Amino acid sequence: MKNIILEHTVEETEDEGFISNLLTEFAGRFGMPRLLRGRVAKQRLLEDHGEKAFLDPANLRHPVINPKSGNFDCDMLNKAYYELSTCNRPGALDMKAKCKSIMEDNSCRVSATIKLQDDVEMDLDHYLYYFAGI
């Protein structure tokens, strides 16, 4: 299990776009494998592993299968999950639920802590649930 700490001030949490920026920052901690950069590489992943390789296979978005191992990749799943938390596209909630299910089946849990002050820490998921309703 990874532990990621995001440090922010209480004043930053009052900004209108804070939640979106926080999720973008968190998702950015999980890199996309170089092998999946570009449409041709993503198309090859779809051909090799089928629709299960993406949460949105029609648009080649949110890859979740590592092209080298052919297995679900926890970093890619976490990245997709937190990206989908800020997404308004049709079907995003269904993709997020599917992603969460795959994460649970593959024991992909990341511990993320947001430090709001020197002495105030909160689990990211709890923060998002209580303060943002996500």
SULHU-V724445 format. One record per pair of residues at least 24 apart in sequence whose C-alpha atoms are under 6 Angstrom apart, sorted by the first residue. I is the first residue (numbers start at 0). J is the second residue. D is the distance in whole Angstrom. If there is no record, write none. Layout:
BEGIN
i = {I,I}
j = {J,J}
d = {D,D}
END
This chain:
BEGIN
i = {0,1,1,2,2,3,4,4,4,5,6,6,7,8,9,22,26,26,29,29,54,73}
j = {109,109,110,110,111,111,111,112,113,113,113,114,115,115,115,81,78,81,74,78,94,107}
d = {5,5,6,5,6,5,6,5,6,5,6,5,5,5,5,6,5,6,5,6,6,5}
END
